């Protein structure tokens, strides 16, 4: 199993009350998390694209963010988690151009993740008046197969679809090196895993909450991908899942950090904006918040395998559970309201004590697939 981190520009109101430049500081800190993850042996860093999601995510221009990191890092793969290719949000040709440019700037380290937006608040900003959020699936499906054609054909023959069109044109630049960047899809519901598999796409599994949920979802993906008809030039047989992680020198310190990190607020914001996600029982409707997480709640979340938290040995065992469940990549959601120094400590400790014991292959899985394809 490989490892990554996920950043999204989390700027809660509580931070803004204490720091008039909180937004700037949060975004710059997240670049430092990625740079440290690069030094610590993580293989992937994923950056969100969200719009209008106050507090929850201020990282909207992730192409700019990743362009900076392409120069500031050496080996970590940099992923769009996601680029939104709906033509009402970003014209598909512009998305193809940005992805290929990032592929050059990173010398083949770019990972092309796409998706359809976070929920009604974001989607309706670009598609006002629609009543069925599933309509975006039709638009995305019309678009996704066109990217490899834009990248790999000397002249793109053009496209005439229901939602967008383009006359024949040369789409430039072409990607760096062989084939094209690995293609991924952000799955917001379990049914999306099999759909992505049939298209030969890797999955960015933001909807999986705990290890027990992972096992049957991975099974459905791995079954479907055996018969994939890839939209790209190769199959990216790959499931990434995300989890909150706090690692400290002792169990008690890790739990203390997690309990003081305001995790309940981030979780409340998640369900405020991601209203297309399955809503677990007991999650209140915004503006009502989940209760603050006490140390007892953190211990319960650890026991239920809903978060990774503890000393390095504990975190290693918790990560092994995800590997045993079939995850190809475990990506840690950072930051989660935890102070900068504690987040950096988590990255360093996992890089020193956990990753070398689990990820023993120096070659990225997606690099191998791309070369073979």
N, C-alpha and C positions, 0 to 999 in steps of 0.2 A: 504494500500500500504506500502511495505517495502522499505528500503533505503540502498544504497551501494555507494562505490566509486570505481573508475577504475584508475589504474596506468599503465604506459607503458614505463617509462624511457625516457622521452622527454628531449633531450639535444641539443638545437638549437645552430647553429654556433655562434650566438651573445653571448651566455653564455660562450662558449669555448674561445672566444677572450679575455674575461675579467678574466677567471679563468682557469688556466692550469689543475686543477683537477675537472673540471666541471662535467665530467661523474660520478666520484665517489660521488661527493656531491649530484648530482641529484638522484642517486639510493638510497643513505642513507636517503635523505629527504623523499623519497617516503615510506620507511619503517616507518618513523615517522608519515606520514599522516595516514597510516593504524592503527598504534598504537593509535593515537588520535581519529580516527573514532571508534575504539573499545570502548574507554572510553566515547565517545559521543553518544552511542546508535545506531550507524549504524549496520545493520545486515550482510552486505556483503562487501567484498573487492575482486576485480577482478584484476588479474595481467596478462598482455599480454605475448604471446610468438611470437616474431617477429625476423626475421633474415635479415641482410644486409640493414636495413632501416635507413641509417645515418640520424641523427638529430631526426627523427620522433619517433623512438622507439629503445632504447638500452637494453631493458629488454628481453633478449633471453632465459636465464636459469631460467624460472619462478618457476620451481620445487625447486631449491635451495633457491630462494627468499621466497617462501611460506613456506619452511621448517623452515627458520629463524623466520618467523612471527608466525608460529604455537606455538613456545615457547614464543614469545614476546607479545602475545595477550591472552585474556582469553575467550571471548565469540563470537567474530565476526566470521562469516563463511568465509573461504578463498577459492576463486575460481580460476580455471585456465581459463583465458579469452584470449587465449585458450591453451590447449595442441593440437598440431598438430599430429594426429595419422596416417598420411600417411606413409607407411613403408619406403619410400625413405627419409623421414625426421626423423622419430622416429619409431623404430620397435614397433608394437602394444603391444607385450608382455612387453617391457620396459615401455611403457606408463601405462599399467595396474599395473605394479609393483610400479611405482612412485605414482600413484593415491592412491593405497591401503596404501602405506607407509605414505603419507600425511594424509590420513584418520586416521591412528593410532596416528601420532604425534599431530594432532589437536583434538583427541578424538571425532571424528565424525563430525568435522566442515568443512570438505572438500567438495567442489562443483566441479563436473567434467564437465567442458566445453570443447568442441572440435570444430574444424573448419578446413578449408582447405588452409589457408594462405591468405596473404593480397592482392595479385595481381601478375602480371606477373614478376616483379622484384624479389620478394621473391620466387615464385613458380618455375620459370625457373632456379633458383640457384640449386634446387634439381632435377628438371625434365627438363633438357636441351633438346631443340628440339621440345617440344610439341607446337602445334599451336592453340589448343583449350583449354582454361583454364577450361572449364566444364569437362574435363577429370578427374580432381581431384575429382569431385562429385562421379564418378563411383568407384574410389578407396576408398573414405571415406565411401560410402554406403556398400561396401563389408566388411568393417572393423568394423563399429560401433556396430553391434549386437554381436560381439565376446567378448566384454569386460565383460558383465554380466556373460557369460559362463566361462570366465577365473576366475572371482572372486568367483562365487557361487558353482562351481563344485569342488569336492575334487581333481579330476584330470581332467584337460582340455583335451577333446578327440582329440584335434589337428584340424588343418585346412588346406585345400588345395584349394586355390583360384587362381584367375587370376593374382593377383599382389603380393601375399605373401603366405607362407605356414609355418606350424609348426607341428612336430610330437607330439603325446600325451605327455604331461608334466604336472607336478604340478606347477601352477603359484602362487608364494608366495611373500609377505604375502597375506592372505585374508583380506578383508576390516574389519574395526572396527565396532562392533555392528551389528544391524539387517540389512539385505538386503545389499545394496551397496550405494556409494555416489550418490546424485542426478545427473542426466545426462542432459546436456544442449547442444545446438547447436548455433554457432554464425551465425546469418542470415545477409548476405551481400546484399540481395535483398528481396523485399516483397514476392516473390513467395516461398522463403525458409521457411517462417513462417508456411504455411500449410503443407509443407513436414515434418518439424520437428514435428508438431502436430500429424501427422499420425503415427509417430514413438514413440509418447509419451514423447517427449523431451521438456524441457523448452527452451525458445529462449533468446539468448543474442542479443538484438536488436540494433546493432550498426548502422543500416542504416536508422533508423527513425530520421528525422530532426526536426519535430515540431508536436505539439499536433494534428493538423488537419490530418496529415499523419497517426497518431496512430490509429484513431478510426476504419477505415476500415480494417487495417492490423490486429488489435486485433480481430475484428469480424471474419475474415477468419481463424485465428488461433483457436478461441474458437469453431467455427463451426466444424472444422476438428478434433479437439482433442476429441470431443464427441464420435467419432468412432475410436479412436486410437487403434492400435495393438502395444503395447509398446515393444521396443527391450529389455528393462530392466524388473525388477520385479515389477515396479509400474509406473504409469503415473505422470510425473512432469508437471502439468498444470500450467504454469508459464511464463509470458512475462516480461523480463527486458528490459528497454530502458535507453539510456544514454543521458545526456544533460550537457552542460557547466554550472557551477554555480559559482556565486560570491555573497557573502552576507557580508554586512558591517552594521555598526550602522545606517547609513543614506543612502537614495537613491543616493544622490549626490556622496558620497564616493564610493559606489559600482560601479557606472558608471565610475568614474575616474579610479578605479583599473582596470576595464575591458578594458577600452580604452588604457591603458598603458601596457597591458599584451601581446601584439604581437599576438593576436588571429588570425589575418589574415594570419600569417606565418604558424601556425599550420594547419589551414584549407587548405592552399595551399599545404602543405606537404601531408595531407591526400589524396587529389586527385592526387598528384604525384604518390603515391605508390598504393593506392586502385583503380587501374584503372578498376577493375571489378564492382565497385559501380556505380549505376546510377549517371550521372554527371549533376547536375542542370544547367540550362541556365545561362550563365554569368561567369562560373568558368573557368579561363584561363588555358592554358596548361603550365606546368613547362618548363622552369624556370621563366616564367612570374608569378608574384604574384598578389594575390588579393590586392586591395588598403588597406592601413592601416585603422583600425577601429577608427574613431573619436567618441566622445561622442554622436554625432548625430546618427551615425551608430549603436552604442550600444542601444540607445533608440529605434531605428527602429527594431532591433533584438528582443528586449524585447516585443515590441508591436505585432510583428509577431509570438511570442511564439517560437522563435528560440534559446533563451537562458534564463536561470534563473538568475536574477540579481536584487538586490535591498536590502532594509532593511528587517529584519526578517518577518514583517507582509506581505510585498509584496512577498517574497519568499514563504511563506506559501500559499498564494493565487495561485501563479504560480504552485506550486507542486500539489495543489488540482485539477487543471485542468488536469494534467496527471492522477491522480487517477480517475477522472470522465470519462476520455477517456478509462479506462480499464487497465491501466498498473498495473501489480502486484508488480513490483519493479522499482524504479527510482534510477539510479546509476549516480553519478556525475563524469565526466571526470576530473581528477586531476593528476598532475598540468597542467595548460594550459599556461605556460609562466608567470604566476602571481607569485610575490615574496613569499618566504616561509612563512613569518609572515601573509600575507594576506590570503594565502591558509589555514593556521591553524585557522585563525579567521573564515573563512567560515565554516569549519568543526565544530568548537565549537558553533557558532551561530545557525547553522541548527540543531545540536544536542540538544541545549538548548531550542530553540523556535519553531521549525518546527516538528521534528520527534515525540515528545510526543503528538502532537495534531492529527497526522495522523495515525501513527503506534502504536496502543494501545494493540496489542497482543504480549505478551512476548515470545511466541514460534515461531521459524522460520517456515515458511510455508513448506519448504523442509524437515525439521525435522519431522513434522507431517506426511507428505506423506511417508517418509522413514519408520517410525514406523508402519504405517498402511500397508505398502507393505510387 
